[in-house]
Amino acid sequence: MFRRSSRPIATLFGIPLHLHWSAVLTAGFVAMSTPAIVGLDGSLTSVLLIGGLAAFLFGSSLIVHEYSHALMARRRGIGVRRVSMWALGGVAELEVEPRRWQDELAVSVVGPLASLAIGVVTLGAAFGVAAAGFGVPARLFAWLAIVNVGLGIFNLLPGFPLDGGRVLHSLIWWRTGNRHRSTVIAANSGRVVGGLVIALGVVTMFLGGSGFLTALIGWFIMSSATQARAQAQEALELAGVRAGDIARPLPMSVNADLSIDDFVHYWLPANPSPTEVILLTDHDQRATGLVPMAAVAAVAPMSASGVPMSALAIPATSLGVVSPSTDLGDAFAASPSGFILVSEPDRLVGYITPRDLRRTAHPTPTPAGTGVTG
């Protein structure tokens, strides 16, 4: 949810940086708490200066952590949609999951290593500034070093979706050769790690400390791991079936700029039996997204004059695009939305919906699709 409501604030190394409003709360907390931590007892101006500097340095170190993931992914040939920052850190959003365990290992481990490197550099800066006689800045750098070393070590915990959990996942994938079974194992580890972090937070609160944030982080780890485990189990159930075996023929298409109003009042009457989804294309006939007919039905009673069909679309970046011979478990893992386009090298040939995936995972006497395997 936080990814959908984040806003772009900059582009670094050609990769958009998005910020969620909750990240501002974290920055405010850091700015207010750090002056006391570093022993500053001065004027309001100096408190605001040190607090603002602490928030900037802390946020910058988190951004470096996430961009190290993003840049390594791009170096490995994996597209990156954006880097999104929120209250509990950030995420480098990849266009596709790594296809090889070596790629996942490299992308996952580089973030914690970047944090540990920042910790070492800022610790050296702390000693240098202290030697020059600047006590408060020295303590600020020491605080930043401790935070980054802690961040690096914490992220190396073997619990999915932490970086350490992804490292574990890549190593199990290497040993077993099965990505989805590896995800189930790493996600189970994540549920354990999340539970332990929650317990630590609760115990800390009972002892009078501030353990709420720790418990919240544990809950996030556990819930994310549970979701990843469910998706991996679904992918395991789909394994062994080729995408082309269940794909439906290519749906009807319209230009993405066509207004919803014109689609409902002119296009639909001329095409009274549309498919479950509508394919959107640009002026060069390239696919730009899919619009479920259910989405059109939801807005049809309202005025949609001038609103393009693209406003209802699942964008192409959220669609898995696979070949007819692709294993359906891998195709499912490649699609954030559950909608999949099936494509040969020179043309699109069909599509798969989440309903098709459910029918294939839990077969009924009714076939899921007509099949387009050639």
Secondary structure as the mmCIF struct_conf table of DSSP 4:
data_model
#
loop_
_struct_conf.conf_type_id
_struct_conf.id
_struct_conf.beg_label_comp_id
_struct_conf.beg_label_asym_id
_struct_conf.beg_label_seq_id
_struct_conf.end_label_comp_id
_struct_conf.end_label_asym_id
_struct_conf.end_label_seq_id
TURN_TY1_P TURN_TY1_P1 PHE A 2 SER A 5
STRN STRN1 ARG A 7 LEU A 12
TURN_TY1_P TURN_TY1_P2 PHE A 13 GLY A 14
STRN STRN2 ILE A 15 LEU A 19
HELX_RH_AL_P HELX_RH_AL_P1 TRP A 21 ILE A 37
TURN_TY1_P TURN_TY1_P3 VAL A 38 GLY A 39
HELX_RH_AL_P HELX_RH_AL_P2 LEU A 44 ARG A 75
TURN_TY1_P TURN_TY1_P4 ARG A 76 GLY A 77
STRN STRN3 VAL A 80 TRP A 86
TURN_TY1_P TURN_TY1_P5 ALA A 87 LEU A 88
STRN STRN4 GLY A 89 LEU A 94
BEND BEND1 GLU A 95 VAL A 96
BEND BEND2 ARG A 99 ARG A 100
HELX_RH_AL_P HELX_RH_AL_P3 TRP A 101 ALA A 131
TURN_TY1_P TURN_TY1_P6 ALA A 132 GLY A 133
HELX_RH_AL_P HELX_RH_AL_P4 GLY A 135 ASN A 155
TURN_TY1_P TURN_TY1_P7 LEU A 156 LEU A 156
BEND BEND3 LEU A 157 PRO A 158
TURN_TY1_P TURN_TY1_P8 PHE A 160 PRO A 161
BEND BEND4 LEU A 162 LEU A 162
HELX_RH_AL_P HELX_RH_AL_P5 ASP A 163 THR A 176
BEND BEND5 GLY A 177 GLY A 177
HELX_RH_AL_P HELX_RH_AL_P6 ARG A 179 PHE A 206
TURN_TY1_P TURN_TY1_P9 LEU A 207 GLY A 208
BEND BEND6 GLY A 209 GLY A 209
HELX_RH_AL_P HELX_RH_AL_P7 PHE A 212 LEU A 238
TURN_TY1_P TURN_TY1_P10 ALA A 239 GLY A 240
STRN STRN5 ARG A 242 ARG A 242
HELX_RH_AL_P HELX_RH_AL_P8 ALA A 243 ILE A 246
HELX_LH_PP_P HELX_LH_PP_P1 ALA A 247 ALA A 247
STRN STRN6 ARG A 248 PRO A 249
HELX_LH_PP_P HELX_LH_PP_P2 LEU A 250 MET A 252
STRN STRN7 SER A 253 ASN A 255
TURN_TY1_P TURN_TY1_P11 ALA A 256 ASP A 257
BEND BEND7 LEU A 258 LEU A 258
STRN STRN8 SER A 259 SER A 259
HELX_RH_AL_P HELX_RH_AL_P9 ILE A 260 ASP A 262
HELX_RH_PI_P HELX_RH_PI_P1 PHE A 263 TRP A 267
HELX_RH_AL_P HELX_RH_AL_P10 LEU A 268 ALA A 270
BEND BEND8 ASN A 271 SER A 273
BEND BEND9 GLU A 276 GLU A 276
STRN STRN9 VAL A 277 THR A 281
TURN_TY1_P TURN_TY1_P12 HIS A 283 ASP A 284
STRN STRN10 ALA A 287 PRO A 292
HELX_RH_AL_P HELX_RH_AL_P11 MET A 293 VAL A 299
TURN_TY1_P TURN_TY1_P13 ALA A 300 PRO A 301
BEND BEND10 MET A 302 MET A 302
TURN_TY1_P TURN_TY1_P14 SER A 305 GLY A 306
STRN STRN11 PRO A 308 PRO A 308
HELX_RH_3T_P HELX_RH_3T_P1 MET A 309 LEU A 312
STRN STRN12 ILE A 314 PRO A 315
HELX_RH_3T_P HELX_RH_3T_P2 ALA A 316 SER A 318
BEND BEND11 LEU A 319 LEU A 319
STRN STRN13 GLY A 320 VAL A 322
TURN_TY1_P TURN_TY1_P15 PRO A 324 SER A 325
BEND BEND12 THR A 326 THR A 326
STRN STRN14 ASP A 327 ASP A 327
HELX_RH_AL_P HELX_RH_AL_P12 LEU A 328 ALA A 333
TURN_TY1_P TURN_TY1_P16 ALA A 334 ALA A 334
BEND BEND13 PRO A 336 GLY A 338
STRN STRN15 ILE A 340 GLU A 344
TURN_TY1_P TURN_TY1_P17 PRO A 345 ASP A 346
STRN STRN16 ARG A 347 ILE A 352
HELX_RH_AL_P HELX_RH_AL_P13 PRO A 354 ALA A 361
BEND BEND14 HIS A 362 HIS A 362
BEND BEND15 PRO A 365 THR A 366
BEND BEND16 ALA A 368 ALA A 368
#
